[in-house]
């Protein structure tokens, strides 16, 4: 029983350490637009594992221009993100996986105040999770939101 407790404790402390390493990653890892854009307090960062999808909610306001940029640690390739309406239908407004250039940045003008969902997916990768080192499976993802 004690060994199970120690294993769980070690796992949780490792996850906590990765999470702390990701603090403010959206500001350190993403380039940003610069003036006249301003950083939004709705920007986020998180520790991800390959194969993980996460969502968060974003409110955009009428007549503001927005830039949404996704950045990640180097061990994450082919990240995708979607912008959806935050309603029952969840209509997809943008999907980087079907964009010809697979851009991880989207700029738009909001014609009305509305709530959106940002969905970020880190693909599984080529190696079996048991073969990969932990540092290769886990990393940071930043979602930098700027407005003008």
N, C-alpha and C positions, 0 to 999 in steps of 0.2 A: 504494500500500500504506500509506503514511504517513497519507493522508487517511482511510482506513478505520479505522486505529488511533485517530486523533484523534476520529472520530465515535463509536466504541465507548467511548472514555474519557469523552467528554462525556456520553453516555447514562448510563453507570454512575455518574458523579459526581452527575448529576441525581437518579437513583433513590436514591442514598445520602443526598442532601440532604432528599428527601421523607421517607425513613425516619427521619431524625433529627428532623424536624419532628413526627413522630407519636409520639415517645418519651413514654410515660406518658399518652397521649391518653385512655385509658379513665378516668383520674382527673380529667383536665381537662374532657373533653367530656360525660361522663355525670354525672347528678345524684347517684346513690347513694341508698340508703334511710336512712342515718343510724342512730343507736342504736335498737335493740340489735344491729343487723347490723354485721359486721366485714368489711373488705376481704379477699378471698382472693388469695393469691399466684398463683393459677391464672388471674387476669385477664390479658387480652392486648390488644395494639394492633398495627396493621399498616398499611402503605401499600397501598392498593387502587387498581386501575384499573377503570373502568366495564366490566362484563361479566365480572368476576372472581368466582370462588367459592373460598373457603378453608375448611379444617376444622382444628379442633384438639381435643385430647382433654382430658376433664375427669373427675376422680374425685370422686364425691359419697359422703358417709358417712351411715350409718343414723342416723335421728332428728335430722338437722339440716335446718333450713329454708334454702332457697337462693333468691336473687334473681339472675337473669341479665338484664342490660340491654345493649342495643346502641345505640351512638351513632356519629355520623359527621359529617364536615365538611358544610357546607351545600350543596355541589354534588352530593351523593349523595341521591337521592330514591328512595322505594319499596324500601328495603333489605328483604330477607327473611332470616329465620334459622330453622333447624331444630335440634331436640334429638333425637338418635337414640341407640338402644342401641349400645354399642361391641361388637358381636358379628357373626357371619356374616350374620344376617338384617337387621341395622341397622334395626330397627323404628322408625318415626318416632313420637316421643312428643309432640312439639309442632311445629307449622308455622305461623309468623306469617302466611304468605300466604293461609291458609284461615281464619284467625281473623277474626271479624266486624269487629274494630276494627284489625286488622293491628298489634297491639301489638309493640313491640320490647323488651318486658320480660315476663319470666315468673317467677312465684314458685311454689315447690313444696316439699313436705316429702318427703325421701327416706326410704322405708320400709326400704331396705336399702343396704348399701355396694355401689356398682357403678361401672362406667366408662361414660361417655357421650361422644358426639361432638357438637360444636357446629359447624354448617355455616352460614356467612354468605355471602350472595350480593348483589352490587351489580349491578343491571340495566344493560344496555347504554346506555340513554339514547336520546334522539330524534334526535340529530345523528350524522352519519357521523364516525367518529374522525378523518378527515383534515380535517374542517371545524372541529372543536372545538379550542380552545386546550388545551395540555397541562395547565394548572392546572384546567381543567374536567373533564378525564378522570381525573385522579389526585387522591386525597385520603386522609384518615385514617379508620379505623374502629376503635372501641374495643369490647371485650367486658368489661364490668365484672361480676365475680362476687362476691357477698357471701353470707355465711352467718350463721346464728344458732343 
